[in-house]
Amino acid sequence: MARELVSFATGQEALLQVGEGSDHPASRQLRSRVGGSHAARFVEPFARAGANHLTFHIEAVPTPAAVADLSGRIRALGLTAGLAINPPTTVQAILPAVHLVDMILVMSVNPGFSGQSFIAPVLDKVRTIRPGLRPDQRLQMDGGIKPANAADVRTAGCDVIVAASAIFSQPRAQWPAVCASLRGDI
């Protein structure tokens, strides 16, 4: 199983600064997550800003038909589409739409700010979702992931881990070791 560590979350303005006109491989790996009831209005601006992936929340787009429509709009612009689920939302809310996207994001904190504590019961959502995914789909977790709980996240079935505070709260010289630990390399 491929493992990926995402350590940079950003908005449209930062994407413009990082991705516009760049030949650097990192500029082709810019992912953004949008929430709220107006997720559709962000698709074109983020695509223009250089994102190659856009994730939206099941709480904002709650029906399979709406998920299919929005993911279709995202893909029509050359991006991949993801669907996120927040900790309080039952896993049953996302299951009918899992097949409509390229990646599922299980939030392990309530969206809002970096540095929150990991909500361990969300691992059960991962265990429920993973068996129904196609081989080409990714399963991501974001929020409160640190070296101490990353193995549990990977074992539950996530192949993409988003980490910020676990990395950036450490001295820069320790970042490579923290990333290796999150990936399970050490």
Beta strands, then each sheet from edge to edge (+ up, - down):
strand 1: 4-6
strand 2: 31-34
strand 3: 53-57
strand 4: 80-85
strand 5: 103-107
strand 6: 138-142
strand 7: 160-162
sheet 1: 1+ 7+ 6+ 5+ 4+ 3+ 2+
end
